[in-house]
Structures are given as C-alpha cells and as structure tokens.
Amino acid sequence: MTSAPLPPRRAAVAALRWILPGVVVLGLTAAALTPDARAFLGEGWEALTSSDPAVTRAFVEDLGWAGPLALLAGFVLQAAVPVLPALVMTAVTARAYGPVEGFLLVYLGTLLGAAAGYGLGRALGDTLVRALAGERARQTAHTFAERYGLQGVLLVRLMPVLSADVLNLVAGAAGMGFRPFMVATAAGALPVTALVVWLSGSATRMAWGLGLLSAVVGLVVLGRWWALRRSGARG
C-alpha cells in the first residue's frame, strides 16, 4: 500500500530540510579537499584577524567588487537561514571596510536579509519556520508578532540581544504587510547597526554596549507597560 503524497508546501519544506544541510556539507567538503580553497580561507582568516589594519585592507582590496557582494550574500543567507552569527559577520565587515563603508554594507545586508526572510516565510509559511527554527522558537515568535505587530518588529530590532531572524520568517508567514515591516526593520536596525559597527573593534565593548542598549529599551518598554496598567486600573 503506497502512502499518500505530501502536499506541495510540506513537500518543499521537507526537501529544503535536506537541501540546506547538504549544500553546507558540500561547501565545507569542497573547501577541505581543494588546496586553493584551503589556502584562500587561511589567507583570509589571517588577514581579517591580523592586528595590522594594513594587512586586512590589502586583502580586502585584492578581492575587489567580489568582497562586498560576498558579504551581502552572507547577510542574506544568515537572515533567511538563521545558522550563522550575525554579530561576527558585522565585526568582520567593519574591520575589513572601515566604519563608513562597513556601516553601509551591514545596514544594506540587514535590510536585504530581512526581506529574504520575510519572502521565505510568506512563500512557505509556518512549516518552514518550524523546520528551520524549531517549534518552540516558531511559537514564541508567532505569539509575539500577533500580540505586538510592527511595534514588536521595531522592539526586537532595537534590542540586539534578541534575534530578529526568526521574526523575519514569522512576519512573512503571518501575512504582515511587507512595506510596514521593512519600515520598522529599517528604523530599528539603523541605530543598532551604527552602534555595532562603532563598537566592533572590541568584543568586550560590544558586549557591554549591546547589553546596555537592550537593557535601556527593555526598561522603557517595562515603564510604558506599567504606566498603561496604572492608567487602566484608575479608569
């Protein structure tokens, strides 16, 4: 007796769960087995972690236009498939391209990544979110998005200790308007991107700065909630 075929959306997600890890494994295998790829990755790691800014700059200049395109593609991949550390990519970009060009690349990459995550969520729905992020993360983000809407998107973007990647997917799956979603994303990501790029030279400073910003935003939200609760009790 043959089993019934999966619905098209569920079948696409099931295939995606195998395709994405397969692509990653193939890429890592190719890098490990190809001498030129190993040499390039080793050179890039030494340049990007060098204490001499001239070494980093020389490596970046040799990449030409391919460097920014690769970074933008990395930000899109990280946001659409949340498995890569965004803060590490931000720090590397700022170190490689400096505060001005680095800020523009990170900010543009953040917006492109948010749009890609939203598009994936809109196209494949909650099943994709569950496959990529897990049921608990999907449910938490979905409840948050339904309760707070665009204010929630802005809030998550203003609190760097929270991950906006799952929320991008959920916003698309929940049918949130694309233009308002992108406006809230752009408004929230702007100050945070500037802060991260500015503090990217020191991991300790970045941790303290992002933690303090998240704490301040959290206190403001808590104060607003308390004020609304008091006014409601009086009314």
C-alpha positions as CSV (number, residue, x, y, z in Angstrom):
1,M,0.0,0.0,0.0
2,T,1.5,3.3,-1.1
3,S,1.4,6.3,1.2
4,A,-0.4,9.5,0.1
5,P,1.8,12.2,-1.4
6,L,2.8,15.1,0.7
7,P,1.1,18.5,0.0
8,P,3.3,20.7,-2.3
9,R,4.2,23.2,0.5
10,R,5.1,20.4,3.0
11,A,7.0,18.5,0.4
12,A,9.0,21.7,-0.5
13,V,9.9,22.2,3.2
14,A,10.8,18.6,3.6
15,A,13.1,18.8,0.6
16,L,14.6,22.1,2.0
17,R,15.5,20.5,5.3
18,W,17.7,18.1,3.3
19,I,19.0,20.5,0.7
20,L,20.3,23.2,3.0
21,P,22.4,20.9,5.2
22,G,23.6,19.2,2.0
23,V,24.7,22.4,0.5
24,V,26.6,23.4,3.6
25,V,28.3,19.9,3.8
26,L,29.3,20.0,0.2
27,G,30.7,23.5,0.6
28,L,32.8,22.6,3.6
29,T,33.9,19.4,1.9
30,A,35.0,21.3,-1.2
31,A,36.9,23.8,0.9
32,A,38.6,21.0,2.9
33,L,39.6,19.0,-0.2
34,T,40.6,21.8,-2.6
35,P,44.1,23.2,-1.9
36,D,43.4,26.6,-3.5
37,A,40.2,27.0,-1.3
38,R,42.1,26.0,1.8
39,A,44.9,28.5,1.0
40,F,42.4,31.3,0.3
41,L,40.4,30.7,3.5
42,G,43.6,30.5,5.5
43,E,44.9,33.8,4.0
44,G,41.5,35.4,4.6
45,W,41.4,34.3,8.2
46,E,44.9,35.6,8.9
47,A,44.2,38.9,7.2
48,L,40.8,39.5,8.9
49,T,42.2,38.7,12.4
50,S,45.5,40.5,11.9
51,S,46.4,43.2,14.4
52,D,47.8,45.3,11.4
53,P,44.9,47.1,9.6
54,A,47.1,47.4,6.5
55,V,47.2,43.7,6.1
56,T,43.4,43.5,6.4
57,R,42.9,46.4,4.0
58,A,45.3,44.9,1.4
59,F,43.4,41.6,1.4
60,V,40.0,43.4,1.0
61,E,41.3,45.5,-1.9
62,D,42.6,42.4,-3.7
63,L,39.0,41.0,-3.5
64,G,37.6,44.0,-5.5
65,W,33.9,44.0,-6.1
66,A,33.6,40.4,-5.1
67,G,34.2,41.2,-1.4
68,P,31.1,43.4,-0.8
69,L,28.9,41.0,-2.9
70,A,30.0,38.0,-0.9
71,L,29.3,39.8,2.4
72,L,25.8,40.9,1.2
73,A,25.1,37.3,0.2
74,G,26.3,36.1,3.6
75,F,23.9,38.5,5.4
76,V,21.0,37.4,3.2
77,L,21.8,33.7,3.9
78,Q,22.2,34.3,7.6
79,A,18.9,36.1,7.9
80,A,17.0,33.7,5.6
81,V,18.5,30.6,7.2
82,P,19.5,31.6,10.8
83,V,22.5,29.5,11.4
84,L,25.4,32.0,11.1
85,P,26.4,34.5,13.8
86,A,25.3,38.0,12.5
87,L,27.5,39.8,15.1
88,V,30.6,38.1,13.9
89,M,29.8,39.0,10.3
90,T,29.2,42.6,11.3
91,A,32.5,42.8,13.2
92,V,34.4,41.3,10.2
93,T,32.7,43.7,7.8
94,A,33.5,46.7,9.9
95,R,37.1,45.6,10.4
96,A,37.6,44.9,6.7
97,Y,35.9,48.0,5.2
98,G,36.1,50.6,8.0
99,P,33.3,52.4,9.8
100,V,31.6,54.2,6.9
101,E,31.7,51.5,4.2
102,G,31.3,48.8,6.8
103,F,28.1,50.5,8.2
104,L,26.6,50.8,4.7
105,L,27.3,47.2,3.9
106,V,26.0,45.9,7.2
107,Y,22.9,48.0,7.0
108,L,22.1,47.1,3.4
109,G,22.8,43.4,4.2
110,T,20.4,43.6,7.2
111,L,17.6,45.0,5.1
112,L,18.2,42.5,2.2
113,G,18.3,39.7,4.7
114,A,15.1,40.8,6.4
115,A,13.4,41.0,3.0
116,A,14.6,37.5,2.1
117,G,13.5,36.0,5.4
118,Y,10.1,37.7,5.0
119,G,9.8,36.3,1.5
120,L,10.6,32.8,2.5
121,G,8.1,32.9,5.4
122,R,5.4,34.3,3.1
123,A,6.1,31.7,0.4
124,L,6.3,28.6,2.6
125,G,4.6,29.6,5.8
126,D,4.8,28.3,9.3
127,T,6.1,24.9,8.3
128,L,9.3,26.4,7.0
129,V,9.7,28.4,10.3
130,R,9.2,25.2,12.2
131,A,11.7,23.3,10.1
132,L,14.4,26.0,10.3
133,A,14.0,27.3,13.8
134,G,12.1,24.7,15.8
135,E,8.6,24.6,17.1
136,R,9.3,26.4,20.4
137,A,11.0,29.4,18.6
138,R,8.3,29.5,16.0
139,Q,5.5,29.5,18.6
140,T,7.2,32.2,20.7
141,A,7.9,34.5,17.7
142,H,4.4,33.9,16.3
143,T,2.7,34.8,19.6
144,F,5.0,37.9,19.9
145,A,4.3,39.0,16.4
146,E,0.5,38.6,16.8
147,R,0.5,40.5,20.1
148,Y,2.8,43.4,19.2
149,G,2.8,43.6,15.4
150,L,5.0,46.2,13.9
151,Q,5.9,47.6,17.3
152,G,7.3,44.2,18.1
153,V,9.4,44.2,15.0
154,L,10.8,47.6,16.0
155,L,11.4,46.4,19.6
156,V,13.3,43.3,18.5
157,R,15.5,45.3,16.2
158,L,16.3,47.8,19.0
159,M,17.3,45.0,21.4
160,P,20.4,43.4,19.9
161,V,20.4,40.6,22.5
162,L,17.2,39.3,20.7
163,S,17.4,37.5,17.3
164,A,15.3,39.1,14.6
165,D,16.0,36.3,12.1
166,V,13.1,34.1,13.2
167,L,10.8,37.1,13.4
168,N,11.6,37.9,9.8
169,L,10.2,34.4,8.8
170,V,7.2,34.7,11.1
171,A,6.3,38.2,9.8
172,G,6.1,36.7,6.3
173,A,4.2,33.6,7.4
174,A,1.7,35.7,9.5
175,G,0.9,37.9,6.5
176,M,2.3,41.1,8.0
177,G,2.4,43.9,5.4
178,F,5.7,44.0,3.6
179,R,6.2,47.8,3.5
180,P,5.4,48.5,7.2
181,F,7.6,45.5,8.1
182,M,10.5,46.9,6.2
183,V,10.0,50.4,7.6
184,A,10.0,49.1,11.1
185,T,13.1,47.0,10.3
186,A,14.9,49.9,8.8
187,A,14.1,52.2,11.7
188,G,15.2,49.7,14.3
189,A,18.3,48.5,12.5
190,L,19.7,51.9,11.8
191,P,20.9,52.9,15.4
192,V,21.8,49.3,16.3
193,T,23.9,48.9,13.2
194,A,25.7,52.2,13.8
195,L,26.4,51.1,17.4
196,V,27.6,47.6,16.5
197,V,30.0,48.9,13.8
198,W,31.3,51.6,16.2
199,L,32.0,49.0,18.9
200,S,33.2,46.2,16.7
201,G,36.8,46.8,17.5
202,S,36.5,45.4,20.9
203,A,34.4,42.3,21.8
204,T,34.2,43.5,25.4
205,R,32.9,46.9,24.5
206,M,30.5,45.4,22.0
207,A,29.0,43.1,24.6
208,W,28.6,45.9,27.2
209,G,27.2,48.3,24.6
210,L,24.7,45.9,23.2
211,G,23.7,44.7,26.6
212,L,23.2,48.3,27.9
213,L,21.1,49.3,24.9
214,S,18.9,46.2,25.3
215,A,18.5,47.0,29.0
216,V,17.5,50.6,28.3
217,V,15.0,49.6,25.7
218,G,13.6,46.9,28.0
219,L,13.3,49.4,30.8
220,V,11.4,51.8,28.6
221,V,9.0,49.1,27.5
222,L,8.5,48.0,31.0
223,G,7.9,51.6,32.2
224,R,5.3,52.1,29.4
225,W,3.6,48.8,30.3
226,W,3.4,49.8,34.0
227,A,2.1,53.3,33.1
228,L,-0.6,51.8,30.9
229,R,-1.6,49.3,33.6
230,R,-1.9,52.1,36.2
231,S,-4.0,54.2,33.9
232,G,-6.2,51.3,33.1
233,A,-6.6,50.5,36.8
234,R,-7.6,54.0,37.6
235,G,-10.1,54.1,34.7
